[in-house]
């Protein structure tokens, strides 16, 4: 048996292995994209969960605050009392991946949409920043 025959066999097996690993990675990424594309109805409770989850990224926090400002900014129902907004503001202040722009945008929108809660909003902001 030649010395070249085992080298050709090993080279062929290496190329086949590389192709199979590439195919496996490509299929894995395709499935992940299809899961992200599914539209899940956004609720106030799901946005609260994003903000309260300590491993939420800055982008996730930003998206959650944007949706809350667009859809759920007015306080009034029993399910969304001011206590929940106060807790969100405090959590945004102490979240490890937040920044001042997110906090100020949420606080300003909350204050503009709910002028009767102005003092409570300021108090929640002070408490949250004090915990930071």
C-alpha positions as CSV (number, residue, x, y, z in Angstrom):
1,X,0.0,0.0,0.0
2,X,1.2,3.4,-0.9
3,X,1.9,6.2,1.5
4,X,-0.3,8.5,-0.5
5,X,-3.4,6.3,-0.2
6,X,-3.8,6.8,3.6
7,X,-3.1,10.6,3.2
8,X,-5.8,10.9,0.5
9,X,-8.3,9.0,2.7
10,X,-7.5,11.2,5.7
11,X,-7.7,14.4,3.6
12,X,-11.1,13.3,2.2
13,X,-12.4,12.5,5.7
14,X,-11.2,15.9,7.0
15,X,-13.0,17.7,4.2
16,X,-16.2,15.7,4.8
17,X,-16.0,16.6,8.5
18,X,-15.5,20.3,7.8
19,X,-18.6,20.2,5.5
20,X,-20.7,18.4,8.1
21,X,-19.8,20.9,10.8
22,X,-20.5,23.8,8.5
23,X,-23.9,22.3,7.6
24,X,-24.7,21.7,11.3
25,X,-23.9,25.4,12.2
26,X,-25.9,26.7,9.3
27,X,-29.0,24.6,10.2
28,X,-28.7,25.8,13.8
29,X,-28.7,29.4,12.8
30,X,-31.6,29.0,10.5
31,X,-33.8,27.6,13.3
32,X,-32.9,30.4,15.7
33,X,-33.9,33.0,13.2
34,X,-37.3,31.4,12.7
35,X,-38.0,31.4,16.4
36,X,-37.2,35.2,16.7
37,X,-39.5,36.0,13.8
38,X,-42.6,34.7,15.5
39,X,-44.7,37.6,16.7
40,X,-45.6,37.3,20.3
41,X,-48.3,39.7,21.6
42,X,-46.6,42.3,23.9
43,X,-48.2,42.8,27.3
44,X,-47.4,45.1,30.1
45,X,-46.5,42.1,32.2
46,X,-44.0,40.8,29.7
47,X,-42.3,44.2,29.4
48,X,-42.1,44.4,33.2
49,X,-40.4,41.0,33.2
50,X,-37.8,42.3,30.7
51,X,-37.0,45.2,32.9
52,X,-36.9,43.2,36.1
53,X,-34.7,40.5,34.6
54,X,-31.1,41.3,35.6
55,X,-29.5,39.8,32.5
56,X,-31.6,41.9,30.1
57,X,-29.3,43.8,27.7
58,X,-29.3,47.5,27.1
59,X,-31.1,47.0,23.8
60,X,-33.8,44.9,25.4
61,X,-34.3,47.5,28.0
62,X,-34.5,50.3,25.4
63,X,-37.0,48.3,23.4
64,X,-39.2,47.6,26.4
65,X,-39.1,51.3,27.5
66,X,-40.0,52.4,23.9
67,X,-43.0,50.0,23.8
68,X,-44.2,51.1,27.3
69,X,-43.9,54.7,26.3
70,X,-45.9,54.1,23.1
71,X,-48.6,51.8,24.4
72,X,-48.8,51.7,28.2
73,X,-47.6,55.1,29.5
74,X,-50.9,56.3,31.1
75,X,-51.5,55.2,34.7
76,X,-55.1,54.5,35.5
77,X,-56.3,50.9,35.4
78,X,-56.3,48.6,38.5
79,X,-53.9,46.2,36.7
80,X,-51.4,49.0,36.0
81,X,-51.5,51.2,39.1
82,X,-48.8,53.8,39.8
83,X,-47.0,51.3,42.1
84,X,-46.0,49.3,39.1
85,X,-44.6,52.3,37.2
86,X,-42.8,53.4,40.4
87,X,-41.2,49.9,40.7
88,X,-40.2,50.0,37.0
89,X,-38.6,53.4,37.4
90,X,-36.7,52.3,40.5
91,X,-35.6,49.0,38.7
92,X,-34.4,51.0,35.7
93,X,-32.3,53.1,37.9
94,X,-30.6,50.1,39.6
95,X,-30.4,47.8,36.5
96,X,-26.8,46.8,35.7
97,X,-27.2,47.4,31.9
98,X,-29.2,50.6,31.9
99,X,-28.0,54.1,31.1
100,X,-29.1,57.6,31.9
101,X,-30.9,58.1,28.5
102,X,-33.3,55.2,29.1
103,X,-34.1,56.4,32.7
104,X,-34.6,60.0,31.7
105,X,-36.8,59.1,28.6
106,X,-39.0,56.9,30.7
107,X,-39.3,59.4,33.6
108,X,-40.1,62.3,31.2
109,X,-42.7,60.4,29.3
110,X,-44.3,59.2,32.5
111,X,-44.4,62.8,33.9
112,X,-45.9,64.3,30.7
113,X,-48.6,61.6,30.4
114,X,-49.5,61.6,34.1
115,X,-49.1,65.2,35.5
116,X,-51.1,64.4,38.7
117,X,-48.4,61.9,39.8
118,X,-45.5,64.4,39.4
119,X,-44.4,64.3,43.0
120,X,-44.6,60.5,43.2
121,X,-42.5,60.2,40.0
122,X,-39.9,62.5,41.4
123,X,-39.8,60.5,44.7
124,X,-39.5,57.2,42.8
125,X,-36.7,58.6,40.7
126,X,-34.8,59.9,43.8
127,X,-35.2,56.6,45.6
128,X,-34.0,54.7,42.5
129,X,-31.0,56.9,42.0
130,X,-30.1,56.7,45.7
131,X,-30.0,52.9,45.4
132,X,-27.7,53.1,42.4
